[in-house]
Amino acid sequence: MIHRIVTIIATASGAIAVCSLGYYILCLYSAARFLGRGKAVGESSRPTQSLPPVSILKPLKGTDPEMYQSFRSHYIKVSNLAQMLPEARYQHIVVNDSDIRVDANYLRSVAAPLSDHRVGLVTCLYRGVASASLGSRLESLFISTDFSAGVLVARLLEGGIHFGLGSTLAFRRSDLAATGGFEALSDYLADDYEIGRRIAALGLGVELSGTVVETFLPCYDFKQFLDHQLRWTRTIRDSRPGGYAGLVVIFGMPWALLALLCARGAGWAWVLLGVAIVMRYAVALVTGRMILQDPQVTRWLALIPLRDFVAAAVWLVGITGHTVTWRGESFELKDGKLVRMGAALHSPAGDGSSSKRPSE
């Protein structure tokens, strides 16, 4: 009986590992498509091209690493740092988080696509600049080798993306109003996702810019890293249940190793594990180095197996439960919205934070 169960586990985990290889191929293909499309819409615009003025909103709560430098990166030609105005002055709005640092061409890159009336929102991929702790480095690897690859696969399979990323949300004030405004999003954990989803539901396109921004990760201890990962998995589970179920195929190495153990070192299982390792590292290097241009990926390649095994365990835990931790506070997740544990409905936006990435 036990032998039969072990055989079934070996077969099932081996089959999932094979599906993981298919996912890795999709990751590489979607990355090639993204690279091959040329620069993002609007990035070929000439420096002299006239673009509309934009209001920049950077939601704050406490402080983030490199916050001063992140503010300065938005205002290369002036000494005044970014300020949150009581209300935005312009029709075009750019929202990003307080720890986001950008390059000198950022505003032109994300604003230009909005000159096309068919485009309703522009968002960006990002790389995480890690602190010295192991948790911070694992979080950085997650962003560069897992999360971004998944975004590109979603873009390929769904014929474009239909959500936003908190690293950048550029849109028109009128389109935001048509979705119900910020007020309608105040209690959502994945409010950046919701903004993009609602704007896409208006029949407008969501552009993934070729510009990559940086987010500076705190010096997470291992527990904080696990809390952030669990929050991300439960956010995905609530926002994209089908996508959450599909995450089962991203853990190629853990599934292949389980198949190898249960198959008692069978030759086919060794081959499967070897191919899974090669494909996983290929995805990490193509996405992390070629697309995100993240130098940390090659420096911490040895941490990828640990990252994947921890991620698989967190994914399993995330299937159940509704508690998440955000900025040191515990909340219950109900229908995608945050409820403070033991308190009335809580509004993160009221605390000054309107977009939350997996890294927060």
N, C-alpha and C positions, 0 to 999 in steps of 0.2 A: 504493500500500500504506500509506504513512504517512498519507495523507489519510483512508483508511478507518479506521485505528486512532484517529486524532484524533476522527473522527466518532463512533466507538463510545464513546470516553471522554466526549465531550460529552453523548451520550445517557444513558450510565450515571450520570454525575455529576448530570445534570439530574434523572433519575428519583429518585436518592437525596435530592436537595435538595427535591423535591416531598414525599417521605416525611418529611423534616425538618419541613416545614410542618405535616404531620399531627401530628407529635410535639409541635410548639409549641402546636397547638390542644389536644392532650391536657393539656399543662402548664397552660394557662390554665383549662381545664375542671376539672381536678383541684384547682387552687388555689381556684377558685370554690366547689367542693364543700366544701373544707376550711374556708373562711371562712364558708360558709353553714350549716354544721352547728351554729353557735353555739359557745360555749366548750367546751373539752374536758371529758370526763366527770370529774366531781368538782370542777371549778373553780367551779361554782355553789354549792358547799357553803358554809354559813354559817360565819363565823369562830368561832362558839361550838360548832360541831359537833365532837364528840369523835372523834379519829382515833387510831389505834394509834401507839405510839412506834416510831421507826425508828433503825437504826444507819446512819451515813454512813461509807462507805469511800472514801477518795481516794488512789488509788495514786500513789506518788511515785518519780521517778528524777531526781536533780539538781534544778534549779529551772526554773520557767516564768515568763514575763512576768506581772506583776500577781498573783503567787501569794498574797501576804499579803492583798490586797483580795479575792481569790477565796475564800480561807478565811473571811474575816470575813462575806462575803455569805451564808454558810450559818448564821451564828449572830448574827442581828441583835440579840438581847436579852442576850447574855452576852459577857464580855470574853475568855473562854478560846477560843483558836483550835482548829480541828478537829485531832483527834489520831487516829492510827490505833491502835486498841486491839488487843491480842493476838488477841482474837476478838470478834465482834459480840455484843451483849447481847440484841438483839431479833429477833423473827420477821420483821419487815419491814426490808428492806435497800435502801439507795440507794447506788449506785456512780456516781461521775462523776470526771472527770479533774482533775488538780491546778490547771489553768488555767481552770476553768469558774467563771464568776460568775453568780449567780442573783438573782432579786428576792425580796422579803419573803414572797411567797405561794407560793414554789416548793415547799417540802416538803408543804404542804397540797395543792397541785395534783397532785403526782405520787404522793402516798400515797393520796388519796381513791379513785381507781379500783380499788385493790386490795381495797376492802371488798366488791367484787363477786367472788364465787368463780370466775366465768367468766373473769376477767382475770388473766393470769399475769405480765405485764410492762408497765411504762409507760416510754416513751422520749420524747425531745424533739428538735425541730429546734434549730438554733443558728446564730448569726451570728459571723463572725470579725472581731475588732477588729484591724486591721492596724497594723503598725509603719511606719516611714518608707520602707522599701525597696520597689522595684518588685516583687520576688518576693513580698513579704508582701501587697501590694495585689492582685496577681493571684490569690494563694491565697484572699484574702477574697472576691473576685468569684466564684471557683469555688464556694465554699461557698454564697454567697447566691443566685447566679443559675443554677447548674448542678446541684450536688449536691442541694440541698433540693427543687428542681423535680423531679428524678428520683425522690426518695423519695415525693413526692406522687403521681406517675404510677404508681409501683409499688403504692402503697396503693389507687389506683383500679382498676388492671387486675387485681390479685390479690385484690380483696375484703378489703383490710386489709393491714397489713404483717406480715411473718413473720420479722423480724430486729430487732436492737437497734442503737442508736447510742451511741457512747461518751460522748456529752454527758450522758446520763442513762440508768441502768438501775435501775429500781425493781421489786423482786420479793420473793417470800416465800422465806425460807430453805428451807422444805420443798420448794418447787418447784425451787430450784437443786439441792438434794440429789438429787431425782428424775432430773435430767439428768446426774448424775455429779459435780457440784460443780465448784469452780474447778480442782481438780487435773486434771480431764479436758480443760481448756481451756488449760492453761498454755503450750503451745507454738504455739497458733494465732495467726497474725498478726491475723486479724479475729475476735478473741475476743468482742468486743461483738456482732458479727453472729451468732456461734455461740450465745451465750447466748440471744438472742432466737429463733433458729431452733429450738433444742432445747426451749425452753419452749413455743413454738408447736406443736411436734411432740407435746407432751403433750395437745394438744387445748384449750389455753388461749389466750385472746385476747391480742394485743399492742396496747396503746393508744398512739396518737401524741398526746401532750399538746398543748394549745394554748399552753402556756408555752414561750417561746423563751429560751434561755440564751445566754451569750456565752463565746467562747473567745478568748484573747489570743495573737495570732500573733507569733512571734519575727521579728527583722529578717533574714529570709531573703535571701541573695544569690541570683542567678538559678539557679546550679547547685543550691543547696539546694531551691529551688522545683521544679526539674525532677525532682530525686530524690524529692521527696514525691509529685509527680504520678505518676511512674512506679510508685512503691510502691502508690499507690491503684489504678491501672489493673490491675496484676498481682494485687492483692488481689481486685478484682472478678472478674477472669478466673478465679481459683481458686475463689472462693466462689459466683459466679453466672455460669457460662459463657454461658448464654443471654442474660443481661443485658448481658454484655460485648459480645457480638456485636451486640446491639441498640443499643449506644452509637454505632454508625455513623451513626445518623440524628440525633444531637444536634448535629452540626457543619453546620448549615444554610448559614451564610455561606461557609465554605471550599468546600463542594461547589458552591454556586451560582456562586462566583467561578471555580472550575475549569471549570464548564460554559460560562461566559461567554467565557473565554479560548479554550477548544477550539472553541466555536461561532463564533469570530471576530467577537464583538460582535453576534450576532444579536439581533433585537428581543425574542424570547421569553426569551432569557437575561438581558437587562437587566431585564425585568419580574420574572423569577424572583428575581434578586439583590435587587431593591428590596423585594419582598414578604418575602424571607427576613430582610433587615435589620430591617424593621418588626416582624415577628413575634418575632425574637430579642430585640429591645429591650423589647417588650411583656412577654415572659416574665420578663426581668430585673427590670423595674419592679414587676410584680405580685407575683412571688415575693419579691424582695429588699426592696421598700418596704412592700407591703401586708401580707404575711404575717410576714416576719422583722423589719420595721420597722428596716431597716439604712440609716442615712443615708449611708453610704459609697458605696452603689450609684450614686446620682445624681451624686456627686462624681467618680466614676471611670468613667462611662459610656464615655468615649473609649477606655478600655483593653480593652473587651469584644472588639473584633476581634482584637487581639493575643492575648488570653486564648484565644479560640476556635481560632486557627490553631496556637498552641502545643499546645493540648489535642489537636487532631487528629493532630499529629505524634507526641505522646507515646502516643496510643492505638495508632497504627501500630507504634511501637517495642515497646509492651507486648504485642503479639500473641505475640511470642517472648521467650525468656529467662526466667530464674528468680531473678535476683539483685535484692535490694531493699536499701535503706539505711534504717536506723532509728536515730535518735539518734546519728548519726555512725558507726555500725558496719554492716558488710556481712553479709548473711545470704543463704542460699539458700532459696527457697520450694519446699517439696515437699508436695503434697496439702494446701495451706493452712497448713502448719506451718513454723516457722522453724528452720533449721539454721545455726549460726554457721559462717562460711566457714573451712574447714580445722580445725574443732573438732567436739566431740561435740554432741549435741542440746542446744539452748539453750532455756531457759525464761524468756521475758520476764516472766512473773508473778513469778518468783523475784527479779527485779531491782526489783520493786515497781511494775510498771505493768501494769494488767489490762485496759485498754480503749484502743484506738488509733483515732483518727479520721483522716480524710484529711489533716487539717491538721497532724498531728504530724510 
